[in-house]
Amino acid sequence: MEESPLHAFELHELIPLVPAGIDISINKAVILMWVVVGLVAVLMISAAAARKLVPGKLQNLAELIVEFIRGIILDTMGEPGMKYFPLIATLFLFILFANLIGLIPGSYTVTSQIIVTAVFAVGMYGLSIVLGFSLHGAKFLGILVPPGTPGWLLPLMIPIELISQLARPISLAVRLFANMTAGHVILGVLFGLAISGGLLIGWLPFAFTIAMNGLEVGIAFIQAYIFTVLSCVYLGDAVTLHGHSEHAH
């Protein structure tokens, strides 16, 4: 019987931990998240420690990442959004490193778990709601009324905007989860065909596997970028309020 391509996404307990009936067992996804956090921390701390007037390769890489994230924030939230730079940088680097590490054979893609992407998506969207009400009070409900909407259209537009708002964290979580899962399933299927095909015809799916792996590297960057940009848009709506229509979607 052929192994299911979804077998790679199954998680099994490595260290059972159930204190007070709460299951916090350690599995490979948990370990990979620790690895991601460790790698990001080592990269940025090492780059900061090696700061020189003439930057080396590591400092150049760190400065490139910082400028890239700074550009995302300024484009979506403006200068007021820079106060959220640590949060946005952490979010982008975690997702990016998790996506890239998942491409290493024998590793695991943390972002292929819907619970992981859902926690990030609901967390960022929930933060934007809390931030919006704390900054603007009841005026924040104005995001449900697009600028220029005539009064007679409000009974129709408000429910539509409300549904749109509720769909934001769902689409944010599913987009990242689905893209990372689909790519790895295709890679698994192609690799299985390469093995079962033997030397005679197995080289063709193997060649596609190599090409697909290169494409997955690009997808890893793009998905981290999209998740970060949309998170900034949601936070930008909360910060700027009246400017939300300029950046939304």
N, C-alpha and C positions, 0 to 999 in steps of 0.2 A: 504493500500500500504506500502511495506517494505521500510525503509529508506535506501538510498544509502550509501555504506561504505565510499564513498568519501565526504559525507556531513560534516564529521569532519574537512576536509581541507578547507572548505569555509570560507572566511573572510568577516566580515560585519563591517561597520563603527560604532565605539563607540563614537568618538568625531569628527564630521566633521570639517575639516580645509582646506579651499581652498583659500589661499591668492594669489591674482593676477592671478587667474585661475589655479594655481598649486595645485593639490590634494595631501596634506600631512596629510590626515585624520588619526586619531589614531584608530587602531584596535587591536585585541588581540595578533597578531604577534608582533606588535611594543611594546606592553606592556611586552610580554615575553622576547623580546630582552633586554629591560631595566632591567628586573629581572635577566637575565643571567649575564649581565655586573655587576650588583650590587652584586650578589652572588660571582662572581669571585674576584671582588675587595675586598669584605669583608673577604673572605678566605685568600687571599694573604697578605692583610694589617694586619689582626689579627695575622697571623702566624709570620709576620715580627716583630710585636710589642711584641710578646711573646717569642722572641728569648732567649734561655738559653743555658748554656754549656751542660747541660743534657736535650736534647729536649723532649718536651711533644708530645702528639698525633698529635696536629694541626701542630706543627713545623715539625714533622716527615713526615706528609702527604705532606706538602708544599715542603720539601726537596726531597721527592720521586718524586714529579711531576717535579721539576726543573731538577733533575738528569736524568729523563726519557726524557725530551725534549732536554736536553744537549746531550744525547746519540744519539738522532735522527739527530741533527745538525752535530755532529762530524762524524757520519757514512755516511752522504750524502754530506756534504759540506766541511768537514775538519775544521781545526782550523780557517781559514778565515771566515767561516760562523758564528762564535760566535758573530760577531758584529750585526747579525740580530736576536739574541736571543729574544729581547723584542717583535719583530713582530711575530716570529714563536710561542712563548709562548702564546701570545694573541690569535692568530689564533686557536691553538690547544685547549686552555681552553674554548674559546667561543663555538666552534663546539661541544666539549665534553659535556659541561654543557647544551647546547641547546638540544642535543640528549637525554640526561638523563632526563631533566625536562619534555620533551615531553612524557615520559613514565608514568608520574604521571596522574592517571585518572582525567579527567576534564581539563587537561592542554592543551598545544598546542605545536607541534613540528615545530619550526621555520625553521629548515633545510629541512622540507618537501615542502618548497616553492622554485621552480626553480629559481625565481628571486634572492633569498637570496644566494643560492649556486653559481649562475652564477656571482653575484657581487664579491664574494670571489675568484672564479676561474679565472675570467678575470682580476681581480685586481692583483693576485699573478703572473699570467703569464705575464701580461703587465709590471709589475715591473721587472720581469726577463729580458724582452726584453730591457727595458730602461737601466737597470743595465749593461746588456751585451754590448750595444753600447757605453755607457759612459765609461766603463772600457777598452774595446778593440777596439772601433771604427769599421771600416769596417771589421776587422779581425773576428768580431763576426759572420759574415756570414759563417765562417768555420764550424759552427755547422750543416750546411746543407750537409757537406761532411764527411761521416764517415771515421775515420783513416784507411789508407791502401787501399782506393778505387782506382782502376786503372783509369787512365784518360779517357779511352774510355767508362767507365760506368757512368761518371758524368752526361751526358744528361738525363740518366734514374734515377739516384739516387737523384739528386737535387729536381726534382718535387715530388718524393716519400717522401723525408725528409721534404719538405715544407708542404705537406698535413699532415704529421705526427705532425709537429709543430702546425698547425692550429687546429688539432683535440684535442690537449692537454687540453685547457681550457674547451672544450665541454665535453670531457669524464670526466674531473675532476668534473664539475658541475652536470652532469647527474648521475654519480655514487652515489654521496652522496644523491641527491634528490630521486633517484629511490629506493635506499635501505631503506631510512627512510619512504618513502611513502608506499612501498610494505609491510613492516613489520606492519605498523599501519592498513593497509587495512585488512590484514589477522587477526589481533587481533580483529578488528571491526566485521568481518564476524563470527569468532568463538564465540565472545560474543553474537552476535545476535542469533546464533544457540543455545547457552546455554539458553537464555531467552525463545526462542520459543519452545525449546524441553521440557521444564518443568522438574519436579523432576525425571521423569522416565528415560529419555535419555539425559536430558540437562547436567548431570554431566560430560559426556564424553567430549563434546566441551569445558566445563568449565575447565576441567583438562588440556586440550591442551592449553587453554588460559594462564593458570599459567605457563606452561612449555615454551610457546612462549614468555611470558613476560621476563622470565629469559634469554632466547636466545637473546631477543632484547637489554638487558643490554650489553651483549657481543658485539653485532653488533654496538651499540652506541660507544663503545671504539674503535673497529676495524675501523669503518668508519672515526672517528676523526683522528686516527693514519694514515690511508692510505692517507687522504687528506693532512695531514701535511707532510708526507714523500714525496709525489709527488711534493708538493710545494717547499720543500727543494731541491729536485732533479732539478727542473726547475731553481731555484736560483743558485744552484751549477753549472749547465751548464754555467750560465752567469758569475759566479765568476772564475771557473777554466778553462773554454773553452775547452782546449785540453783533459780534464779529463772527458768530458761529456759522452763519450761512456762507461765509467766504471760504471756509476751509472744509466744511463737512463733506465727506466722501469725495 
